[in-house]
């Protein structure tokens, strides 16, 4: 879907709240390079350490899904530094490893690494489409789930290390617990150790589309299509279950006071205490689904995209503050840079930047829907994928 460039408009709400032509880099890979097929024999589990800790190792920047980055993105309308074209939609968020390489997955079934200049480093055929954001462990190992119901572990140079079967397609971002346990949502939630072995499986009646969030208490929290929010421990045991009121596909977010915030497909946003009791519920008029994780801004506000177009902003008790209107649905999660600027893509083809007080900064039309969150590099470059399969590197114009 293409839409005309929309202006970012600040509309104060009185909603209901019930407390409780750029250079193109062509994909290339020599036969003798690390561009191995996922069907090749798995390599040994020994893995050299990466050059440095990953810059963007996780979906939404951290295990709590706050959307916050430690780096500053472009403050003015950016320019295209480079563009890489894959052969399938990019629904997964780009990641940035310790070498500054951009890790990007696509529905063409390829996991790729590119340099900060856009040059190919490796390309791995996962054997099935990849819609879920991978995760980069502290040792540089990349974990990636596929629509074919497999989880692959890949060394930082592209060598396949191991494959694990899970009981359903992996469509939610992978997560990483502080002890190194990798969390994969599929037919329930699977936990894998850093030694590449399965630690637990917490089964559910249906597939999980909600990426697990890790609470500071050590619990793993996720939503279900039956309208539940569940908390399990790192042995896979159920600790509590709460009602969200409708199906949950969005990832939960954990904010600084331990509140768990999650949206459902009716457009409600629910806040839960660490024990699962309800703290607030925001219920706007109409039924406009929330598909994205809620971002936690630098001033302690909550922001989330909605299917009716735009971004809803409210305080930590669910009181509506403002609505930023776009020309089409916003299903991409919002990223927040070190200075408080918010960045989000829309199905009107635009990438928006605005301040926390609602002041528009800029918008940039990429010519195709944007359903994945951006990644922010140390040098301020924004990496963002589109439904047309292009990955853009955007930097601030001189």
N, C-alpha and C positions, 0 to 999 in steps of 0.2 A: 504494500500500500504506500502510495506517495501522497504527501499533503503539502500544502504551501507552508512556507516558513511562518511559524506562529510567534507572536510576541508574548513574552512572559508577563502576565498581568497579575497583580496582587489583589486578591479579593478577600476581604475580611468575612469570616463566616460567623454565623450564630447557630452552629450545629448543635445537635442534642448530645449530651454526655451524661451518662449515669455513673457517678463515682462508685465504688466498691473497687585539477588534473595533476596530480602529484606523481613523483617517480614511483614506478611499480616494481616490486621485487618478485621475480618469478620463483616458484618453488623448484628447488634443484637438490639432487642428492646423488653422489657417486656410488656405484655399487659396492665399493670397498669401504665406504664411510660408515658411521654408526647408524645409518638409516636402515635399521633392521626391521624385518617383519615381525609382528606379534606372534606369528606361528613358528618362529625360530626357537631352537632349544634355549631354555632359560639359562642364564649365566650363574656363576657362583654368587653367594650372598655378600662377599666382601666388597665394600664400597669405599673408595677414597673420599675424604671429607671435601666439601666444597670450599671455594676460596674464601667465602664469607657467608654470614647468615643471609637467608633470602630476604629480599626487600619487600616482596608481596607474596607470602607463602600460602595464604588462605583466602577463600571467598570472603569478601567484605572486610578484609584486612586483619581480622583476628578471630579467635575461637568463639567470641561472644557476638559476632556479626554486627558490630557497632557501625561499620562503614568508615571508621576513622583511619586516616593515613598520617604518618609522621612527616610527610613531605608536602611542599607547596605546589599546586598545579598552576596552570596559566591564569593570570589575573586579567589579561586582555584577550580579545578575540585571537585564537591561535591560527597557525598555519600548518599545513600538512608537511611533516618532515619526511615521511615515507609511507607507502601503502603496500601491504602484502595481500595477495588474492588467494584464498583457499578455494576448494571446490565444493564447499557446503556451508550452510548457515553457521554462524558463530553464536552459540547461546551460552557458552561457558565464559567466565571472566578470565582475562589474561592474568598470568602470574609473572613475577620477576624473581629470578634466582640470585644467588650470591655473586655471580659473575656479571650481573646486569643483563642476562639473556631473558628475552620475553618467551614465556611458555604459553602456547595457545593450542586449544583443542577445537575440533570442528565436527560437524555432522558428516563430513566426508570420511570420518573414521581415522583421521591422522592426528597424532600429537607431534607438534613441531616446537623447535627452539630457534629463535632468531636473535641476532646481536642487536645492540642498541642502534645500529645503523641499518637494520633490516636485512642483513645477510643471513642465509640459512646456516644453521649449526647442525641440526639433525632433523630427521623426519621418521616417525615410527608409525607403521600401519597397525592399528589396534584391532582390526578385523571386524569392527562394527562402529556405527556412529557414536560420537561422544557429545552429549549435551550437558553433562555435569561438570562443574569446575573441579579440576584436580586439586591436589594439595602437595606442597613441597615439605618434606621432613627436614629436621635440623641437620641431617647428614647429607642433604642434597638429593635424596631419593624422591622421585616423583611418583605419586600414587594416582591412578586414573581409573575411573569406572566407565563402562560402556553400556550401550543400549542392548548389547548381546548378553548382559548378565555376567560380565567378568570384571575383575579388578586386576589391573596390571601394576607391577612395580618396575620402575625404569630408573637406571642410573642417570646421573646428571649429563652424561655424554651420549645418552640415547640407547644404551645397552639394556635389553630386556633382562630382568632378574627373575621374575616369577609371575605366575598367573593364578588367580583364585576364582572359582565359580561361586556366584551368589544366585539366589533363587529367582531373581527378577531383574529387569532392566534397571540400571543406575541412572536416575534422572535428577537427583539432588546433589548439591555440592558436597564433596568429602570434607571431613573435619579432622582436627588433630587435637588430642588431649595433652595436657602438660607432661604426662609420663611417656609420651610418644605413641600412644595408642591411636591408630587411624580408624576413623568412624565412617562407615559406609551405609547409606540408606538404600534399601532395595525391598526385599520381602521381610521388612522389619529393619533392625539395625544390627550390623556386623561390626565387631571390633577386631583389629589386627595388631599384632605386636610389631615392634621395630625389627624383630628377627624374621619378619615376613610370615608369621604363622597366625592362624585364627585364634583369637582369645575368647570371643563369645558370639552368640547370635541371639538377639531378642526378637522373636517372631511376632508378626502382626497379621491380622486377617486379610489385609489388602496391602498393595504396594505403597511405599512411602515416597512422597514428592517433596517433603519438607526437610531441608538440610539440618542435621543435628547441631545444636549450639552447646557449648560447654560452660556450665555454671561454675562460679568460683568455689561453690561447695563441693565440687567434684561430680555433680550429676550431669547427665547428658539429656537434653530436652529437645523434643521434636513434636510435630503435629501429625495428625492422621486425616485421611479422607472421610472418616466417620465423625469428625468434629471434636476430637479429643486432643489434648496436649499431654504427653507422657514424659515422665522423668525416670530414667534408669541409672543405675550405678555402672561402674566400669567392669563389672562382672556380668552385666546384662540383666540384672534383677530389677523388676518394677518397684519404684519407690512411691510414686503417686500418679494420679491421673485426674485431669480437670476437663471441664466442658468449655469448648471454644464457641459453641453455638452454630457452627456450620463447618463444612470441610476446610481443612487447612493444607494449603500447598506451599505457603510462604515459610521461610526459615524463621524461627524465633530469634529475638535479640535480647541480650542480657545487658541491662544498664548498670551504672555504678553502685546503686543501692541494692542490687540483687533482683530487682523486678524483671520478670520475663514478659516481653511484649511481643504479641503475634497478631497478624491479621488473618481474617477468614474470607471465604468466597462470597459472603454477603456484604463485605466492606466494613465489617466491625473490626475494631482494634481492641484487644483485650490485654490487660495488665495483670499478671499473677505474681503473688508473693513466692519466695523460695520454697514454701511448703505446698504450693499449688492453690492456695486460697485466692479469691479474686480481689484485686485492688481497685480496678476500674474497668469500665467498658464504654468505648466510644461507638455510638450507633448513628451514623449519618442518615439523612433521609434518602430513600431509594436504595437499590441493591447494586452496588458497584464493587466488584470483587477486588480484594487485595491479593496480589500474587507475589509481591516482593517483600524482602526483609525490611523492617523498620530501621532507619538510620538514627543514630544518637549524636546530635550536633555538639559543637564545642561549648555552647551555652546551656546545655542540658535539655534541649528541646528534642522532640521526636518528629521524624519526617518520613513519609511513605507515599509512593505513587499509587494512583487509583485508575481503574478502568474507565471512569468517566472523563479522564483527562486531567492532568495536573498532579500537584503534590500537596498533600494535606500535612499541615504542621500543627502540633498540639504539645501541651506541656506534659510533664512526667506523671500527672494524674489524669490525663486524657481530656483535658479541657481544650477545645479547638482554639487555635490562635490565628491561623491564616490558611488560604488555599492559593497555590500558585498554578494558574491555568495554562495548559498547553493545548494544542490543536487535536490531540489524539491520546489514546490510552498510554499510561506510563506503567510498564511492567518490569522495567529495569530497576534494581536497587540503587539507592543514592550513595555516592561517596562524599566524604567530608575531608578537606585537606587540612594541613596544619594551621592555616590561618582562618579556618572556619568557612571557606567557600564550599558550596554544595554543587556537585556535578551529577547530572542525570540525563539519560537518553530517553527518547519518546518514540512512539509509533507514528509521529508526524515527521520522522527522519532527522529531527534536530537533537543535538547535544546542547544542553543548557548549563549555564553557570550562574549562580545567584548567591547573594550573601544571606546570612542567617536572619537578618532583619527584613528580608524580602526584596532587597534591591537587586534588579537584574544586572548581571555583569556582562554577559555575552551569550550568543547562541551561534551554533555552527551547523549548517545543513550537510549531512553526509550522504544524502540521496537514498537512504534505505532505513527501514525500521531498526531501532536499537533496543534490544531486550536484555543485554548483559551489562553489568556494572563495569566502569572503567578501572584501570590500574594507574597508580601515580608513581612515577620513578623519582629517584633522588634528584635528578636534574630538572624536574618539573614537567617532563614529558607525560602526556596522557596517552594511554593505550586503550583503544576501544574497538570492539568487534561489531559487525552488523549482520543483519539477516541475509544480505547479499553475499556473505562470506569474506568480506574484506576486513582486514585488521589495519587500523589507522594509528600512526604515531603523530600526535599533535603537540606542537610546542609553541611557546609564546613568540609572537612576531617581534623582530628587532625594533 
